[in-house]
Amino acid sequence: MDNYTIADNFSLLSKLMDIHGEDSFKAKSFASASFTIEKLPAQLKETAPEDIARIKGIGSSTNKAIQEMLQTGHLSLLENFIIKTPPGILEMLKIKGLGPKKIATIWKELEVETLGELLYACDENRLTLLKGFGQKTQDNVKQSIEFYFSNRDRFLYAEIATMAQELEKRLQQMLAPALVSLTGQVRRTEIIIDEVELVVSAAPAIIEQQLSAIPDFTLVETTDHSQLWQHQQHVKMRIYSCLPEDFAKTLFITTADAAFLEHFDADGQAAALLNGATSEAAIFEKAGLDMIEPCMRNGGLALDLAKRKQLPTLISPEDIKGIIHSHSQWSDGVNTLEEMATAAKAQGLEYLVISDHSRSAFYANGLSIERIQAQHQQIEELNKTLAPFRIFKSVEADILYDGSLDYSDEILATFDLVIASVHSILKMTEEKAMARLLKAIENPYTTILGHMTGRLLLSRNGYPVDHQKIIDACAANNVVIELNAHPRRLDMDWQWLPYALEKNVLISIDPDAHSIEGYKDVYYGTLAARKGGLTKEKNLSSFSRTALETFLQQRRAARIN
């Protein structure tokens, strides 16, 4: 074991001791030893133990640790700290601007254990509420995490979509008159993207010649059917080459997932339908099917609906009439309530449901009962000046560990609607998670179940739930299920939308906006909802202001009766 490895071990040990709140003197002694060892002219493995003990800056405990590493290749004290430290906390040490003290604060006060969770906390403006953090620190941390994430192999759709679309246009210009189209995961608007795929009606040699001239791209592999390129931002790009007359066929095959293609070829007639096709529309027409949008080409459900002429008219971003689930400076939002409302009205929306955090979310400046009353007074004043636009009084009430909501019924009754969400103690068995959620769903004041599983895509798995039982409970209690539109959540998962629609459960595409900028996330929620066959009639945030008022009045009357 060389000096650099020993020094690195001591440096990491010092940082972990600080994170875990261990004796600061011991932590500093290991940090000092690390600095000393890194500067030594001779290797410790070639130095006698008694001489190591005499090196200035090496004490008895650090010398003992050095001897352990030289003899065994391990440092048991460090390994013990690593075992009790979540991997995501260790990863945070790689982020510029985050020292052990700040990481400890983030971990203990925000219960954040991964970089994905930390980035989401930055998006929610959480770091500025912590002692020792300001807006500049939060912005720097966010920028550093985004740069770190740019080296991943998988991406969120929202992270890759713009680049993919620009790439499609660039290739169309470069390879004209060849036909070029995005295909695969991006065209299906999958929530997680492994590769950006394109179909090009040009010979592989021509494609390779043109792309090789671009410094951004490196050819990784070539197969009989495609070329795999690597972009300098670590994005993989697969190009399927085909003859012009096979473009529609290739686009159809590469757009759909394997299950869709298997169902499409159930009677063995796919080849006859695909060969010689001039367009995808012609393929569906020849098969006797209504045109299935690319976003629904997962599995066989859409094919079954197309055969029965029952394909829905899918919701679009333009169908959203108001913002449901948003946060202002009353809790952890960036903008004032007035700014949030004015911006929503300026965007042509009819209402804003302001749902700041409840009091248990102390880390998010949750609302005390007194502050609820003050916020409601401001809402009433703003509604007079902004009419017919309306701000609805809401709260994102924490579902506590026993399943109860964060306020008494008397307080909950003062809101127009209540979004019930889990925010703390996310490590649960399915049995505990289900008991907690079902009790909250059965609460007569719960209007919407927020982000059902608490997942953060590519960062944190959601707590385990029985989706079918949750949906059944929401149907029985007239509770709306949120499709949280934040690109890192998209929770509930779109794959459960067909069952929810079958049970006549309303969905609500909500941005969970912590700033005016966050309103745009409705777009990503809508894309995910389309994959599950959602229509505007079954989406609460597509209700007009008057329709939402009627819906809430009916729920209130049902609760009273």
C-alpha positions as CSV (number, residue, x, y, z in Angstrom):
1,M,0.0,0.0,0.0
2,D,1.6,3.3,-1.1
3,N,1.5,6.7,0.7
4,Y,-1.2,8.1,-1.5
5,T,-3.6,5.3,-0.7
6,I,-2.8,5.6,3.1
7,A,-3.3,9.4,2.9
8,D,-6.6,9.0,1.0
9,N,-7.9,6.5,3.6
10,F,-7.1,8.9,6.4
11,S,-8.7,11.8,4.6
12,L,-11.9,9.8,4.0
13,L,-11.9,8.6,7.6
14,S,-11.6,12.2,8.9
15,K,-14.5,13.3,6.7
16,L,-16.7,10.4,7.8
17,M,-16.0,11.0,11.4
18,D,-17.1,14.6,10.9
19,I,-20.2,13.5,9.2
20,H,-21.1,11.1,12.0
21,G,-20.4,13.7,14.6
22,E,-17.4,11.9,16.1
23,D,-14.7,13.6,18.3
24,S,-13.5,16.5,16.2
25,F,-9.9,16.3,17.7
26,K,-9.6,12.7,16.4
27,A,-11.0,13.6,13.0
28,K,-8.5,16.5,12.7
29,S,-5.6,14.2,13.7
30,F,-6.4,11.8,10.8
31,A,-6.8,14.8,8.4
32,S,-3.4,16.2,9.5
33,A,-1.8,12.8,9.2
34,S,-3.2,12.5,5.6
35,F,-1.6,15.9,4.7
36,T,1.7,14.8,6.2
37,I,1.9,11.4,4.6
38,E,1.1,12.8,1.1
39,K,4.2,15.1,1.4
40,L,6.7,12.4,2.6
41,P,9.7,11.9,0.3
42,A,9.9,8.1,1.2
43,Q,7.3,5.4,1.1
44,L,6.0,4.3,4.5
45,K,6.1,0.6,3.4
46,E,9.9,1.0,3.1
47,T,10.2,2.8,6.5
48,A,10.9,1.1,9.8
49,P,7.9,1.2,12.3
50,E,10.0,3.1,14.9
51,D,11.0,5.7,12.3
52,I,7.3,6.2,11.3
53,A,6.4,6.9,14.9
54,R,9.0,9.7,15.0
55,I,7.5,11.5,11.9
56,K,6.1,14.9,13.0
57,G,2.3,14.8,12.6
58,I,2.0,11.0,13.2
59,G,0.6,10.2,16.7
60,S,0.2,6.8,18.4
61,S,-3.3,6.2,17.0
62,T,-2.4,7.2,13.5
63,N,0.8,5.1,13.6
64,K,-1.2,2.1,14.8
65,A,-3.6,2.6,11.8
66,I,-0.7,2.9,9.4
67,Q,0.8,-0.4,10.7
68,E,-2.6,-2.1,10.2
69,M,-2.8,-0.9,6.6
70,L,0.8,-1.9,5.8
71,Q,0.3,-5.3,7.3
72,T,-3.3,-6.2,6.2
73,G,-4.1,-3.8,3.4
74,H,-7.2,-2.7,5.3
75,L,-8.2,0.0,7.9
76,S,-10.9,-1.5,10.1
77,L,-12.0,1.8,11.6
78,L,-12.6,3.3,8.1
79,E,-14.4,0.1,7.0
80,N,-16.8,0.4,10.0
81,F,-17.6,4.0,9.2
82,I,-18.2,3.0,5.5
83,I,-20.6,0.2,6.5
84,K,-22.8,2.6,8.6
85,T,-22.8,5.4,5.9
86,P,-25.3,5.2,3.1
87,P,-23.6,5.0,-0.3
88,G,-25.2,8.2,-1.4
89,I,-23.7,10.1,1.5
90,L,-20.2,8.9,0.4
91,E,-21.0,10.0,-3.2
92,M,-21.9,13.5,-1.9
93,L,-18.2,13.9,-0.9
94,K,-17.4,14.1,-4.6
95,I,-19.6,17.2,-5.1
96,K,-17.7,20.5,-5.1
97,G,-18.8,22.8,-2.3
98,L,-20.1,20.1,0.0
99,G,-17.9,19.5,3.0
100,P,-18.5,17.0,5.8
101,K,-20.4,19.5,8.0
102,K,-22.8,20.5,5.3
103,I,-23.3,16.9,4.3
104,A,-24.1,16.0,7.9
105,T,-26.7,18.8,8.1
106,I,-28.3,17.7,4.8
107,W,-28.4,14.0,5.9
108,K,-29.7,14.6,9.4
109,E,-32.1,17.6,8.9
110,L,-33.5,16.8,5.4
111,E,-33.2,13.0,5.6
112,V,-31.6,13.1,2.2
113,E,-29.3,10.1,1.4
114,T,-28.6,10.3,-2.3
115,L,-27.5,12.9,-4.9
116,G,-30.8,12.5,-6.7
117,E,-32.7,13.4,-3.5
118,L,-30.3,16.3,-2.9
119,L,-30.8,17.7,-6.4
120,Y,-34.6,17.4,-5.9
121,A,-34.2,19.3,-2.6
122,C,-32.4,22.0,-4.5
123,D,-35.3,22.2,-6.9
124,E,-37.6,22.5,-4.0
125,N,-35.5,25.3,-2.5
126,R,-34.9,23.3,0.7
127,L,-31.2,24.0,1.2
128,T,-31.7,27.7,1.7
129,L,-33.7,26.9,4.8
130,L,-30.8,25.2,6.5
131,K,-28.4,27.0,8.7
132,G,-25.2,27.8,6.9
133,F,-26.7,27.5,3.4
134,G,-27.7,30.4,1.2
135,Q,-29.1,30.8,-2.3
136,K,-25.6,30.9,-3.8
137,T,-24.5,27.7,-2.0
138,Q,-27.7,26.0,-3.2
139,D,-27.1,27.1,-6.8
140,N,-23.5,25.9,-6.7
141,V,-24.5,22.6,-5.3
142,K,-27.2,22.1,-7.9
143,Q,-24.8,23.0,-10.7
144,S,-22.1,20.6,-9.4
145,I,-24.6,17.7,-9.1
146,E,-25.9,18.3,-12.6
147,F,-22.4,18.3,-13.9
148,Y,-21.6,15.1,-12.0
149,F,-24.8,13.4,-13.4
150,S,-23.8,14.3,-16.9
151,N,-21.4,11.4,-16.7
152,R,-24.1,8.8,-16.2
153,D,-25.2,6.1,-18.7
154,R,-29.0,6.6,-18.2
155,F,-31.0,9.8,-18.3
156,L,-34.4,11.2,-17.5
157,Y,-36.5,11.9,-20.5
158,A,-36.5,15.6,-19.5
159,E,-32.7,15.7,-19.4
160,I,-32.3,14.2,-22.9
161,A,-35.4,15.3,-25.0
162,T,-34.1,18.7,-26.2
163,M,-30.7,17.4,-27.1
164,A,-32.4,14.4,-29.0
165,Q,-34.7,16.7,-30.9
166,E,-31.8,19.1,-31.9
167,L,-29.7,16.0,-32.9
168,E,-32.6,14.9,-35.2
169,K,-32.7,18.3,-36.9
170,R,-28.9,18.4,-37.3
171,L,-28.9,14.9,-39.0
172,Q,-31.8,15.9,-41.2
173,Q,-29.7,18.9,-42.4
174,M,-26.4,16.9,-42.7
175,L,-27.9,13.8,-44.5
176,A,-30.5,15.5,-46.7
177,P,-32.3,14.2,-48.7
178,A,-32.2,11.1,-46.5
179,L,-35.2,10.6,-44.2
180,V,-34.3,10.9,-40.5
181,S,-36.5,10.3,-37.4
182,L,-36.1,9.8,-33.7
183,T,-37.3,6.3,-32.7
184,G,-37.2,3.9,-29.8
185,Q,-37.4,5.1,-26.2
186,V,-37.3,8.8,-27.0
187,R,-40.1,8.5,-29.5
188,R,-42.2,6.5,-27.0
189,T,-41.5,9.2,-24.4
190,E,-40.2,6.7,-21.9
191,I,-39.5,8.2,-18.5
192,I,-35.9,6.9,-18.5
193,I,-33.7,6.8,-21.6
194,D,-30.8,4.5,-22.2
195,E,-30.0,5.4,-25.8
196,V,-31.1,8.1,-28.3
197,E,-32.2,6.1,-31.3
198,L,-32.7,7.3,-34.9
199,V,-33.7,5.8,-38.2
200,V,-31.8,7.1,-41.3
201,S,-32.5,6.1,-44.9
202,A,-28.9,6.2,-45.9
203,A,-26.1,3.7,-46.3
204,P,-24.0,3.0,-43.1
205,A,-20.8,4.2,-44.8
206,I,-22.4,7.6,-45.6
207,I,-23.7,8.0,-42.0
208,E,-20.2,7.1,-40.6
209,Q,-18.5,9.5,-42.9
210,Q,-20.7,12.4,-41.9
211,L,-20.7,11.8,-38.2
212,S,-17.0,11.1,-38.0
213,A,-16.5,14.7,-39.0
214,I,-18.2,15.9,-35.9
215,P,-15.8,16.1,-32.8
216,D,-18.7,15.5,-30.4
217,F,-19.3,11.9,-31.6
218,T,-17.2,8.7,-31.4
219,L,-18.2,5.4,-33.1
220,V,-18.3,2.7,-30.4
221,E,-19.6,-0.4,-32.3
222,T,-21.2,-1.5,-35.6
223,T,-23.7,-4.3,-36.0
224,D,-25.5,-5.6,-39.1
225,H,-28.4,-3.3,-38.4
226,S,-27.1,-0.3,-36.5
227,Q,-24.2,1.9,-35.4
228,L,-23.7,2.9,-31.8
229,W,-22.1,6.3,-31.2
230,Q,-21.0,8.0,-28.0
231,H,-21.6,11.8,-27.5
232,Q,-19.1,13.7,-25.5
233,Q,-21.8,14.3,-22.9
234,H,-21.9,10.4,-22.4
235,V,-25.2,10.1,-24.2
236,K,-25.3,6.9,-26.4
237,M,-26.8,7.3,-29.9
238,R,-27.9,4.3,-32.0
239,I,-28.6,4.8,-35.7
240,Y,-30.5,2.3,-37.7
241,S,-29.6,2.5,-41.4
242,C,-32.2,1.4,-44.0
243,L,-33.2,1.8,-47.6
244,P,-35.6,4.7,-48.4
245,E,-38.3,2.2,-49.3
246,D,-37.9,0.4,-45.9
247,F,-38.0,3.6,-43.8
248,A,-41.6,3.3,-42.6
249,K,-41.1,-0.4,-41.8
250,T,-37.9,0.3,-39.8
251,L,-39.4,3.2,-38.0
252,F,-42.4,1.1,-36.9
253,I,-40.2,-1.8,-35.7
254,T,-37.7,0.3,-33.8
255,T,-40.3,2.6,-32.2
256,A,-42.3,-0.2,-30.5
257,D,-41.1,-2.2,-27.5
258,A,-40.7,-6.0,-27.8
259,A,-44.0,-6.8,-26.2
260,F,-45.9,-4.6,-28.6
261,L,-44.3,-6.2,-31.6
262,E,-45.0,-9.7,-30.2
263,H,-48.7,-8.8,-29.9
264,F,-48.8,-7.2,-33.3
265,D,-47.4,-10.4,-34.9
266,A,-49.7,-12.7,-32.8
267,D,-51.1,-14.2,-36.1
268,G,-47.8,-14.2,-37.9
269,Q,-48.9,-11.6,-40.5
270,A,-46.6,-8.8,-39.5
271,A,-44.1,-9.3,-42.3
272,A,-46.9,-9.0,-44.9
273,L,-48.2,-5.9,-43.3
274,L,-44.8,-4.2,-43.0
275,N,-43.2,-5.0,-46.3
276,G,-43.7,-2.2,-48.9
277,A,-45.4,0.1,-46.4
278,T,-45.1,3.8,-47.3
279,S,-46.0,5.1,-43.9
280,E,-46.8,4.0,-40.4
281,A,-50.5,5.0,-40.9
282,A,-50.6,2.7,-43.9
283,I,-49.3,-0.2,-41.7
284,F,-52.1,0.3,-39.1
285,E,-54.7,0.8,-41.8
286,K,-53.6,-2.4,-43.6
287,A,-53.9,-4.3,-40.2
288,G,-57.4,-2.9,-39.7
289,L,-56.4,-0.8,-36.7
290,D,-56.7,2.8,-35.8
291,M,-53.4,4.6,-35.7
292,I,-51.7,4.1,-32.3
293,E,-49.6,7.0,-31.1
294,P,-45.9,6.1,-30.5
295,C,-46.2,6.8,-26.8
296,M,-48.7,3.9,-26.4
297,R,-46.6,1.3,-28.2
298,N,-45.7,-0.5,-25.1
299,G,-47.3,-4.0,-24.5
300,G,-50.5,-5.1,-26.0
301,L,-53.2,-2.9,-24.4
302,A,-53.3,-0.2,-27.1
303,L,-53.5,-2.9,-29.8
304,D,-56.5,-4.5,-28.0
305,L,-58.2,-1.0,-27.8
306,A,-57.4,-0.3,-31.5
307,K,-58.9,-3.6,-32.6
308,R,-62.1,-2.6,-30.8
309,K,-62.0,1.0,-32.1
310,Q,-61.8,2.2,-28.6
311,L,-58.5,4.1,-28.6
312,P,-58.9,7.2,-26.4
313,T,-58.3,10.8,-27.4
314,L,-55.2,11.4,-25.3
315,I,-54.7,14.3,-23.0
316,S,-52.4,17.1,-24.3
317,P,-50.5,19.8,-22.4
318,E,-53.0,22.4,-23.8
319,D,-55.8,20.6,-21.8
320,I,-54.4,21.7,-18.5
321,K,-56.6,24.5,-17.0
322,G,-54.9,25.1,-13.7
323,I,-52.0,24.4,-11.5
324,I,-52.7,22.0,-8.7
325,H,-50.0,21.4,-6.1
326,S,-47.7,24.3,-5.8
327,H,-45.5,25.9,-3.1
328,S,-44.8,29.5,-2.3
329,Q,-42.6,31.4,0.1
330,W,-45.1,30.5,2.8
331,S,-43.2,27.2,3.0
332,D,-40.2,26.3,0.7
333,G,-41.1,28.0,-2.5
334,V,-39.0,30.5,-4.4
335,N,-41.7,33.0,-5.3
336,T,-44.4,34.8,-3.3
337,L,-47.9,33.7,-3.4
338,E,-48.9,36.7,-5.4
339,E,-46.1,36.1,-7.9
340,M,-47.2,32.5,-8.3
341,A,-50.8,33.4,-8.9
342,T,-50.1,36.3,-11.2
343,A,-47.8,34.1,-13.4
344,A,-50.4,31.4,-13.6
345,K,-53.0,33.9,-14.7
346,A,-50.6,35.4,-17.3
347,Q,-50.1,31.9,-18.7
348,G,-53.8,31.7,-19.4
349,L,-54.6,29.3,-16.6
350,E,-57.8,29.6,-14.7
351,Y,-56.7,28.8,-11.1
352,L,-53.9,28.0,-8.8
353,V,-54.1,25.5,-6.0
354,I,-51.6,26.6,-3.4
355,S,-50.5,23.7,-1.2
356,D,-47.7,24.7,1.0
357,H,-46.2,22.2,3.4
358,S,-47.8,21.3,6.7
359,R,-46.3,21.9,10.1
360,S,-44.4,18.5,10.5
361,A,-42.3,19.5,7.5
362,F,-40.2,21.8,9.7
363,Y,-37.3,21.4,7.2
364,A,-39.6,23.0,4.6
365,N,-40.9,25.8,6.8
366,G,-44.2,24.0,7.2
367,L,-47.3,26.1,8.1
368,S,-48.3,26.5,11.8
369,I,-52.0,27.0,12.5
370,E,-51.5,30.7,12.9
371,R,-49.7,31.0,9.6
372,I,-52.5,29.1,7.9
373,Q,-54.9,31.7,9.0
374,A,-52.7,34.5,7.7
375,Q,-52.2,32.8,4.4
376,H,-55.9,32.3,3.9
377,Q,-56.5,35.9,4.6
378,Q,-54.0,36.8,1.9
379,I,-55.6,34.4,-0.5
380,E,-59.0,36.0,0.0
381,E,-57.6,39.4,-0.7
382,L,-55.8,38.3,-3.8
383,N,-58.9,36.5,-5.1
384,K,-60.7,39.8,-5.0
385,T,-58.2,41.5,-7.3
386,L,-57.4,38.5,-9.6
387,A,-61.0,37.4,-10.3
388,P,-62.3,35.5,-12.2
389,F,-58.9,33.7,-11.7
390,R,-59.0,31.9,-8.3
391,I,-56.5,30.7,-5.8
392,F,-57.8,27.6,-4.0
393,K,-56.8,27.1,-0.4
394,S,-54.9,23.8,0.0
395,V,-52.1,22.2,1.9
396,E,-49.8,19.3,1.3
397,A,-50.5,17.6,4.6
398,D,-47.9,15.1,5.8
399,I,-49.1,11.6,6.2
400,L,-47.7,10.8,9.7
401,Y,-46.2,7.5,10.6
402,D,-49.5,6.2,12.0
403,G,-51.4,7.3,8.8
404,S,-53.1,10.3,10.3
405,L,-52.8,13.7,8.7
406,D,-50.8,16.6,10.1
407,Y,-53.7,18.7,11.4
408,S,-57.0,18.2,13.2
409,D,-60.2,17.8,11.3
410,E,-61.2,21.3,12.4
411,I,-58.1,22.8,10.6
412,L,-58.4,20.5,7.6
413,A,-61.9,21.7,7.1
414,T,-60.7,25.2,6.4
415,F,-59.0,24.2,3.2
416,D,-60.7,23.8,-0.2
417,L,-58.8,20.6,-0.8
418,V,-56.1,18.6,0.9
419,I,-53.2,16.8,-0.8
420,A,-51.9,14.0,1.5
421,S,-48.3,12.9,1.0
422,V,-45.6,10.9,2.8
423,H,-42.4,12.9,3.3
424,S,-40.6,11.3,6.2
425,I,-39.5,7.8,7.3
426,L,-39.6,6.5,3.8
427,K,-37.9,3.2,4.6
428,M,-40.9,1.0,5.2
429,T,-42.1,-2.5,4.6
430,E,-45.0,-2.9,2.2
431,E,-47.2,-3.8,5.2
432,K,-46.4,-0.5,7.0
433,A,-46.5,1.6,3.8
434,M,-49.9,0.2,3.0
435,A,-51.3,0.7,6.5
436,R,-50.1,4.3,6.5
437,L,-51.5,5.1,3.0
438,L,-54.8,3.4,3.4
439,K,-55.6,5.2,6.6
440,A,-54.8,8.5,4.9
441,I,-56.9,7.7,1.9
442,E,-59.8,6.9,4.3
443,N,-59.5,10.3,6.0
444,P,-62.6,12.2,4.7
445,Y,-60.5,15.3,4.2
446,T,-58.0,13.8,1.8
447,T,-58.8,15.0,-1.7
448,I,-55.7,13.9,-3.5
449,L,-53.1,11.3,-2.7
450,G,-49.7,12.9,-3.5
451,H,-46.8,11.1,-5.1
452,M,-47.9,7.6,-4.2
453,T,-44.6,5.8,-3.8
454,G,-42.2,8.7,-2.9
455,R,-39.8,7.6,-5.7
456,L,-37.1,9.7,-7.3
457,L,-36.2,8.3,-10.6
458,L,-32.6,7.1,-11.0
459,S,-32.1,8.1,-7.3
460,R,-34.5,6.5,-4.9
461,N,-36.8,3.6,-5.2
462,G,-40.3,4.2,-3.9
463,Y,-41.5,2.5,-0.8
464,P,-43.2,-0.8,-1.7
465,V,-47.0,-0.6,-2.2
466,D,-49.8,-2.7,-3.6
467,H,-50.9,-0.4,-6.4
468,Q,-54.1,-2.3,-7.0
469,K,-55.2,-2.0,-3.4
470,I,-54.3,1.7,-3.3
471,I,-56.3,2.4,-6.4
472,D,-59.3,0.4,-5.1
473,A,-59.2,2.3,-1.9
474,C,-59.1,5.7,-3.8
475,A,-62.1,4.5,-5.8
476,A,-64.0,3.6,-2.7
477,N,-63.2,6.9,-0.9
478,N,-63.5,9.2,-4.0
479,V,-59.8,10.2,-3.6
480,V,-57.9,11.6,-6.6
481,I,-54.5,10.1,-7.4
482,E,-51.8,12.5,-8.3
483,L,-49.5,12.0,-11.2
484,N,-46.7,14.1,-9.8
485,A,-45.3,15.8,-13.0
486,H,-41.8,16.6,-11.7
487,P,-39.5,14.7,-14.1
488,R,-37.7,13.1,-11.2
489,R,-41.0,11.7,-9.8
490,L,-43.7,11.0,-12.4
491,D,-45.4,9.2,-9.6
492,M,-47.9,7.4,-9.8
493,D,-46.3,5.3,-12.6
494,W,-48.1,5.6,-15.9
495,Q,-48.3,1.8,-16.1
496,W,-51.0,1.8,-13.4
497,L,-53.2,4.4,-15.2
498,P,-55.3,1.9,-17.1
499,Y,-56.3,0.1,-13.9
500,A,-57.1,3.5,-12.3
501,L,-59.2,4.5,-15.3
502,E,-61.0,1.1,-15.2
503,K,-61.9,1.8,-11.6
504,N,-63.1,5.3,-12.5
505,V,-60.5,7.0,-10.4
506,L,-59.6,10.6,-11.3
507,I,-56.0,11.4,-11.9
508,S,-54.5,14.9,-11.3
509,I,-51.4,15.9,-13.3
510,D,-49.6,18.2,-10.8
511,P,-46.3,20.0,-11.2
512,D,-45.4,20.1,-7.5
513,A,-44.1,23.5,-8.4
514,H,-41.7,25.3,-6.0
515,S,-41.3,28.2,-8.4
516,I,-43.0,29.8,-11.4
517,E,-40.5,27.9,-13.5
518,G,-41.8,24.6,-12.1
519,Y,-45.2,25.1,-13.9
520,K,-43.6,23.8,-17.1
521,D,-43.2,20.3,-15.5
522,V,-46.9,19.8,-16.3
523,Y,-45.6,19.0,-19.8
524,Y,-43.7,16.0,-18.6
525,G,-46.5,14.7,-16.5
526,T,-48.8,15.0,-19.5
527,L,-46.4,13.0,-21.7
528,A,-46.3,10.2,-19.0
529,A,-50.1,10.3,-18.7
530,R,-50.5,9.8,-22.4
531,K,-48.6,6.6,-22.2
532,G,-51.2,5.3,-19.8
533,G,-54.1,6.4,-22.0
534,L,-55.3,9.3,-19.9
535,T,-57.9,11.7,-21.3
536,K,-58.6,15.2,-20.3
537,E,-62.0,14.2,-18.9
538,K,-60.3,12.0,-16.3
539,N,-57.7,14.5,-15.2
540,L,-58.6,16.9,-12.4
541,S,-56.2,19.7,-13.5
542,S,-58.0,19.7,-16.8
543,F,-61.2,20.8,-15.1
544,S,-62.2,24.4,-15.6
545,R,-62.4,26.6,-12.5
546,T,-66.2,26.2,-12.3
547,A,-66.0,22.5,-12.8
548,L,-63.3,22.2,-10.0
549,E,-65.5,24.3,-7.7
550,T,-68.5,22.0,-8.4
551,F,-66.3,18.9,-7.8
552,L,-65.1,20.2,-4.5
553,Q,-68.6,21.3,-3.4
554,Q,-69.9,17.8,-4.1
555,R,-67.1,16.2,-2.1
556,R,-67.7,18.6,0.8
557,A,-71.5,17.8,0.8
558,A,-70.7,14.0,0.7
559,R,-68.4,14.5,3.7
560,I,-71.0,16.4,5.7
561,N,-73.7,13.8,4.9
